[in-house]
Amino acid sequence: MAYRLISNRIVPSSNRLSKRFIFIFTISLSFTYLCYSILFCCGTIMPTQSYEEKRCLHHKNVGIKKLLQKDCTADRRTALDETLNVALTHQGSSHARNQSRNSALPITHKRSIAPSEYNITVAQKYGNKKLPNALIVGVKKGGTRAVLEFIRIHPDVRALGTEPHFFDRNYDRGLDWYRGLMPRTLDSQITLEKTPSYFVTREAPRRIANMSPNSKLIVVVRNPVTRAISDYTQTLSKKPDIPTFEELAFQNRSQGLVDTSWNAIRIGMYILHLENWLQYFRLSQIHFVSGERLITDPAGELGRVQDFLGLKRIITDKHFYFNRTKGFPCLKKPESSSQPRCLGKSKGRTHVQIDREVIEQLRDFYRPFNIKFYEMVGQDFRWD
């Protein structure tokens, strides 16, 4: 009986211990599960840095609009990302930013890439073909090719290399045909073309104004006597059997009667052609480049061209050197080439020797036209 009493007191105590152990074990197990769940969720919700980098790289090629909307940090962007951003910002990017952009290139690149190369690459891929908003309209043998080649190294200028002759020979082909010839450009870039014969084509000003009355026009002028001799020299190289310069320039040399029907002479009567242009454009829309100063001070002339086009002055003295053999300035060796850039063999050729008396007679002929031209444009080119 005593044994039963003792048993009855011990067993309930043992049951209570078992229940407490089970309860504590259950609580511990639940707490452990909760901790693992929290850690797992954090790892899922917060990606690692490598995953974020992969996400940025994945979206790099989605498209330029989506690219700019991504919240990828700047230090994880590749060189192409930086290029696209710079090309779509304000057209005047600082030189320091250009250097920073170059330094972001992968180590595998063997050379640095100039800003103009970046913009050309991006424009070719993402740009649109647009009608030109600036044109080099004249004059023949004045230095138009040099101006085109010099200004097109600016990263915010895209120029057509050939002369389309749209407004004088191909106007019936239509503006869509003309637009199709243009290089692709970004919104921040200027589309430029060069056709020197426009300046002496009577219909050209009206046609260009119909396309865009706000067009900016560049005219490269040169001493009309020197220009005429250069014009004749070029023609003679193609047609060796033409008459002499004196025979073409004068109706009657003994009387000093100049033949103004000869195109080489008529082109140099700048004031007559300018009056036609001023019927459709304001004088402020036309910039005159001195062909003489373009040789002696190319950076200065290009600086004024950049100002006229609303561009930042990026092309400076450091881009030029004087080639004594050709007698012309050339562009220094660009980073993308092993050779400097000079004008073609047809540029800088030796002029035909003309009798001194003939030159003086032509100077006397052009003098009144030159004076009126100086007064009209407000600039003395000192040709007399």
C-alpha positions as CSV (number, residue, x, y, z in Angstrom):
1,M,0.0,0.0,0.0
2,A,2.9,2.3,0.8
3,Y,4.4,1.4,-2.6
4,R,1.3,2.4,-4.5
5,L,1.2,5.7,-2.7
6,I,4.7,6.5,-3.6
7,S,4.1,5.4,-7.2
8,N,1.1,7.7,-7.5
9,R,3.2,10.7,-6.4
10,I,6.2,10.0,-8.6
11,V,4.4,9.3,-11.9
12,P,2.6,12.6,-12.2
13,S,5.9,14.4,-11.6
14,S,7.6,12.4,-14.4
15,N,4.7,13.3,-16.8
16,R,5.1,17.0,-16.0
17,L,8.8,16.9,-16.8
18,S,8.1,15.1,-20.2
19,K,5.6,17.8,-21.1
20,R,8.0,20.6,-20.3
21,F,10.7,19.0,-22.3
22,I,8.4,18.6,-25.3
23,F,7.2,22.2,-25.0
24,I,10.8,23.6,-24.8
25,F,12.0,21.4,-27.7
26,T,9.0,22.6,-29.9
27,I,9.8,26.3,-29.1
28,S,13.4,25.8,-29.9
29,L,12.6,24.1,-33.2
30,S,10.2,26.8,-34.2
31,F,12.7,29.6,-33.3
32,T,15.4,27.8,-35.4
33,Y,13.0,27.5,-38.4
34,L,12.1,31.2,-38.0
35,C,15.8,32.3,-38.1
36,Y,16.5,30.2,-41.2
37,S,13.4,31.6,-42.9
38,I,14.5,35.2,-42.2
39,L,18.0,34.6,-43.4
40,F,16.8,32.9,-46.6
41,C,14.4,35.8,-47.4
42,C,17.1,38.4,-46.9
43,G,19.3,36.5,-49.3
44,T,16.5,36.4,-51.9
45,I,15.3,40.0,-51.6
46,M,18.8,41.6,-51.5
47,P,20.8,40.5,-54.5
48,T,24.6,40.4,-54.3
49,Q,26.8,42.8,-56.0
50,S,27.8,40.3,-58.8
51,Y,24.1,39.8,-59.5
52,E,23.5,43.5,-59.8
53,E,26.5,43.8,-62.2
54,K,25.0,41.0,-64.4
55,R,21.7,42.8,-64.4
56,C,23.3,46.0,-65.6
57,L,25.2,44.2,-68.3
58,H,22.1,42.3,-69.4
59,H,20.2,45.6,-69.9
60,K,23.1,47.3,-71.7
61,N,22.0,46.4,-75.2
62,V,18.2,46.7,-74.7
63,G,18.2,50.1,-76.3
64,I,19.3,53.7,-75.7
65,K,16.1,54.8,-74.0
66,K,15.9,51.8,-71.7
67,L,19.6,52.1,-71.0
68,L,19.3,55.6,-69.7
69,Q,16.4,54.6,-67.4
70,K,18.4,51.9,-65.6
71,D,19.6,52.6,-62.1
72,C,23.0,51.1,-62.6
73,T,25.8,53.0,-60.7
74,A,28.3,55.0,-62.8
75,D,31.3,53.0,-61.8
76,R,29.7,49.8,-63.2
77,R,29.0,51.2,-66.7
78,T,31.1,50.2,-69.6
79,A,32.8,52.5,-72.1
80,L,29.9,52.2,-74.5
81,D,27.4,53.3,-71.8
82,E,29.4,56.4,-71.2
83,T,29.7,57.1,-74.9
84,L,25.9,57.0,-75.4
85,N,25.3,59.3,-72.5
86,V,27.9,61.8,-73.6
87,A,26.6,61.8,-77.2
88,L,23.1,62.7,-76.0
89,T,24.1,65.5,-73.6
90,H,24.8,69.1,-74.5
91,Q,27.0,69.3,-77.7
92,G,29.8,71.0,-76.0
93,S,31.5,68.4,-73.8
94,S,34.6,69.5,-72.0
95,H,38.0,68.1,-72.8
96,A,38.3,66.7,-69.3
97,R,35.2,64.6,-69.8
98,N,36.6,63.3,-73.0
99,Q,39.8,62.2,-71.2
100,S,37.7,60.6,-68.5
101,R,35.7,58.7,-71.1
102,N,38.9,57.4,-72.8
103,S,40.2,56.2,-69.4
104,A,37.1,54.1,-69.0
105,L,38.0,51.9,-71.9
106,P,38.9,48.3,-71.3
107,I,42.6,47.6,-70.9
108,T,42.5,45.4,-74.1
109,H,42.2,48.5,-76.3
110,K,45.6,49.3,-77.8
111,R,44.8,53.0,-78.4
112,S,42.6,55.8,-77.0
113,I,39.6,56.8,-79.1
114,A,38.9,60.4,-80.0
115,P,35.6,62.0,-79.1
116,S,34.7,62.5,-82.8
117,E,35.1,58.7,-83.3
118,Y,32.7,58.0,-80.4
119,N,30.1,60.4,-81.8
120,I,30.5,59.0,-85.3
121,T,30.0,55.5,-84.1
122,V,27.0,56.3,-82.0
123,A,25.4,58.5,-84.8
124,Q,25.8,55.7,-87.3
125,K,23.9,53.4,-85.1
126,Y,21.3,55.6,-83.4
127,G,21.2,58.8,-85.5
128,N,18.8,59.8,-88.2
129,K,19.4,61.2,-91.7
130,K,18.4,64.9,-91.7
131,L,18.4,67.7,-94.2
132,P,21.5,69.9,-93.6
133,N,21.2,72.9,-91.3
134,A,24.5,74.3,-92.6
135,L,26.0,74.5,-96.1
136,I,29.3,75.5,-97.5
137,V,28.0,77.2,-100.7
138,G,31.2,78.7,-102.2
139,V,33.4,79.6,-103.8
140,K,35.2,77.3,-106.2
141,K,39.0,77.3,-105.6
142,G,38.5,79.4,-102.5
143,G,39.4,76.7,-99.9
144,T,36.1,75.0,-99.4
145,R,37.5,71.5,-99.2
146,A,40.0,72.6,-96.5
147,V,37.2,74.1,-94.4
148,L,35.1,70.9,-94.8
149,E,37.9,68.6,-93.8
150,F,39.0,70.8,-90.9
151,I,35.5,71.4,-89.4
152,R,34.4,67.8,-89.7
153,I,36.9,66.7,-87.1
154,H,34.6,68.4,-84.6
155,P,32.6,65.8,-82.7
156,D,29.3,67.7,-83.1
157,V,29.6,68.0,-86.9
158,R,28.7,65.3,-89.4
159,A,29.5,66.2,-93.0
160,L,28.8,64.7,-96.4
161,G,32.2,64.1,-98.1
162,T,31.1,64.4,-101.7
163,E,29.4,67.4,-103.4
164,P,25.8,66.5,-104.0
165,H,25.0,69.4,-106.4
166,F,21.4,69.2,-105.3
167,F,20.4,72.8,-105.6
168,D,22.0,73.3,-109.0
169,R,22.0,70.0,-110.9
170,N,19.8,67.5,-109.1
171,Y,16.9,69.5,-107.7
172,D,14.3,67.6,-109.6
173,R,15.3,64.4,-107.6
174,G,13.5,65.8,-104.6
175,L,14.3,66.4,-100.9
176,D,13.9,62.8,-100.0
177,W,16.7,61.8,-102.4
178,Y,18.8,64.7,-101.0
179,R,18.1,63.6,-97.4
180,G,19.1,60.1,-98.2
181,L,22.6,61.2,-99.1
182,M,23.2,62.7,-95.7
183,P,25.2,61.0,-92.9
184,R,23.2,59.9,-89.8
185,T,23.4,62.4,-87.0
186,L,22.3,62.8,-83.4
187,D,19.9,65.6,-82.4
188,S,22.9,67.5,-80.9
189,Q,24.9,67.3,-84.1
190,I,25.0,69.6,-87.2
191,T,24.5,68.1,-90.6
192,L,26.8,69.9,-93.2
193,E,27.3,69.6,-96.9
194,K,29.6,71.4,-99.4
195,T,28.9,72.4,-103.0
196,P,30.9,75.5,-104.1
197,S,28.9,76.1,-107.3
198,Y,25.8,77.0,-105.3
199,F,27.2,80.5,-104.7
200,V,27.0,81.4,-108.4
201,T,23.8,79.5,-109.2
202,R,20.9,82.0,-109.4
203,E,18.3,79.5,-108.3
204,A,20.2,78.1,-105.3
205,P,19.4,80.8,-102.7
206,R,15.6,80.5,-103.3
207,R,15.7,76.7,-103.3
208,I,17.8,76.5,-100.1
209,A,15.5,79.0,-98.4
210,N,12.4,76.9,-99.4
211,M,14.1,73.9,-97.7
212,S,15.0,75.9,-94.6
213,P,15.0,79.7,-94.2
214,N,17.1,79.4,-91.1
215,S,20.0,77.6,-92.8
216,K,23.5,78.8,-92.0
217,L,25.7,79.5,-95.0
218,I,29.5,79.5,-95.2
219,V,31.3,81.2,-98.1
220,V,35.1,80.8,-98.5
221,V,36.4,83.8,-100.5
222,R,39.8,84.4,-102.0
223,N,41.6,87.1,-104.0
224,P,39.6,86.9,-107.2
225,V,42.7,87.2,-109.4
226,T,44.5,84.3,-107.6
227,R,41.3,82.4,-107.6
228,A,40.9,82.7,-111.4
229,I,44.4,81.6,-112.0
230,S,43.9,78.6,-109.7
231,D,40.6,77.8,-111.6
232,Y,42.4,77.9,-114.9
233,T,45.3,75.7,-113.6
234,Q,42.8,73.0,-112.6
235,T,41.1,73.1,-115.9
236,L,44.4,73.0,-117.8
237,S,45.4,69.8,-115.9
238,K,42.3,68.1,-117.3
239,K,42.2,69.8,-120.7
240,P,45.8,70.6,-121.9
241,D,44.6,71.9,-125.3
242,I,42.6,74.9,-124.0
243,P,43.5,78.4,-125.0
244,T,45.9,80.5,-122.8
245,F,44.7,82.3,-119.7
246,E,45.2,85.7,-121.4
247,E,43.1,84.6,-124.4
248,L,40.2,83.5,-122.1
249,A,40.4,86.4,-119.7
250,F,40.2,89.2,-122.2
251,Q,38.0,90.2,-125.0
252,N,40.5,92.8,-126.0
253,R,43.7,92.9,-123.9
254,S,45.1,96.0,-125.4
255,Q,42.1,97.9,-124.3
256,G,41.9,96.1,-121.0
257,L,38.4,94.7,-121.8
258,V,37.9,91.7,-119.6
259,D,35.6,88.9,-120.7
260,T,33.1,88.5,-117.9
261,S,31.3,85.7,-119.7
262,W,34.2,83.4,-118.8
263,N,33.2,81.6,-115.6
264,A,36.6,81.8,-114.0
265,I,36.3,85.6,-114.2
266,R,32.7,85.9,-113.3
267,I,32.9,83.8,-110.1
268,G,35.3,86.4,-108.6
269,M,32.7,89.2,-108.9
270,Y,31.5,88.3,-105.4
271,I,29.2,91.3,-104.8
272,L,27.0,90.4,-107.7
273,H,26.4,86.9,-106.4
274,L,26.0,88.1,-102.8
275,E,23.2,90.5,-103.7
276,N,21.2,87.5,-105.0
277,W,21.7,85.6,-101.7
278,L,20.6,88.6,-99.6
279,Q,17.2,88.5,-101.2
280,Y,16.5,85.3,-99.3
281,F,18.9,85.3,-96.3
282,R,20.0,87.8,-93.7
283,L,23.6,88.8,-93.8
284,S,23.9,87.4,-90.3
285,Q,23.2,83.9,-91.7
286,I,26.2,84.0,-93.9
287,H,29.8,83.6,-92.6
288,F,32.7,84.6,-94.9
289,V,36.0,82.7,-94.5
290,S,39.2,84.3,-95.8
291,G,41.0,81.8,-98.1
292,E,44.3,83.6,-97.4
293,R,43.9,83.5,-93.6
294,L,42.9,79.9,-93.8
295,I,46.4,79.2,-94.9
296,T,48.3,81.5,-92.5
297,D,46.0,81.0,-89.5
298,P,43.8,78.0,-89.9
299,A,42.9,77.7,-86.2
300,G,41.7,81.3,-86.1
301,E,39.5,80.9,-89.1
302,L,38.1,77.6,-87.8
303,G,37.5,79.2,-84.4
304,R,35.3,81.8,-86.1
305,V,33.5,79.1,-88.1
306,Q,32.8,77.2,-84.8
307,D,31.4,80.3,-83.2
308,F,29.2,80.9,-86.2
309,L,27.8,77.4,-86.1
310,G,27.2,77.6,-82.3
311,L,29.8,75.0,-81.5
312,K,32.3,74.9,-78.7
313,R,35.9,75.8,-79.8
314,I,37.4,72.4,-79.9
315,I,39.5,72.7,-83.1
316,T,42.6,74.8,-82.1
317,D,46.2,75.3,-83.0
318,K,47.2,71.9,-81.6
319,H,45.3,70.3,-84.5
320,F,47.4,71.8,-87.3
321,Y,50.9,71.9,-88.8
322,F,52.1,73.7,-91.9
323,N,53.2,71.4,-94.8
324,R,55.9,73.3,-96.6
325,T,55.8,71.0,-99.6
326,K,52.2,71.6,-100.3
327,G,52.1,75.1,-99.0
328,F,49.0,74.3,-97.0
329,P,48.2,73.6,-93.3
330,C,47.5,69.9,-92.6
331,L,45.8,68.2,-89.7
332,K,48.2,66.6,-87.3
333,K,48.2,62.8,-87.0
334,P,44.9,61.7,-85.4
335,E,45.0,59.1,-82.7
336,S,43.2,56.6,-85.0
337,S,45.8,56.9,-87.8
338,S,49.5,56.5,-88.3
339,Q,49.6,59.4,-90.9
340,P,48.7,63.1,-90.8
341,R,45.7,64.2,-92.8
342,C,46.5,66.5,-95.7
343,L,44.4,67.6,-98.7
344,G,44.6,65.6,-101.9
345,K,47.2,65.8,-104.6
346,S,45.0,68.2,-106.6
347,K,45.2,70.7,-103.8
348,G,48.2,73.0,-103.6
349,R,49.4,72.4,-107.2
350,T,51.7,75.0,-108.7
351,H,49.9,77.7,-110.6
352,V,50.5,78.6,-114.2
353,Q,52.8,81.5,-114.6
354,I,50.9,84.6,-115.8
355,D,52.4,87.8,-117.1
356,R,52.6,90.5,-114.4
357,E,50.9,93.0,-116.6
358,V,47.9,90.7,-117.0
359,I,47.6,90.3,-113.3
360,E,47.6,94.1,-112.8
361,Q,44.9,94.6,-115.4
362,L,42.7,92.0,-113.6
363,R,43.4,93.7,-110.2
364,D,42.2,97.0,-111.7
365,F,39.1,95.3,-113.1
366,Y,38.2,93.6,-109.8
367,R,38.9,96.6,-107.5
368,P,35.5,98.3,-107.6
369,F,33.7,95.0,-107.1
370,N,36.0,94.2,-104.1
371,I,35.4,97.6,-102.5
372,K,31.6,97.1,-102.7
373,F,32.0,93.6,-101.3
374,Y,34.0,94.8,-98.4
375,E,31.4,97.4,-97.6
376,M,28.6,94.9,-97.8
377,V,30.1,92.3,-95.5
378,G,31.8,94.8,-93.2
379,Q,35.2,93.1,-93.7
380,D,38.3,94.2,-95.5
381,F,40.1,91.2,-97.1
382,R,43.0,93.3,-98.4
383,W,43.1,92.0,-101.9
384,D,44.2,95.4,-103.3
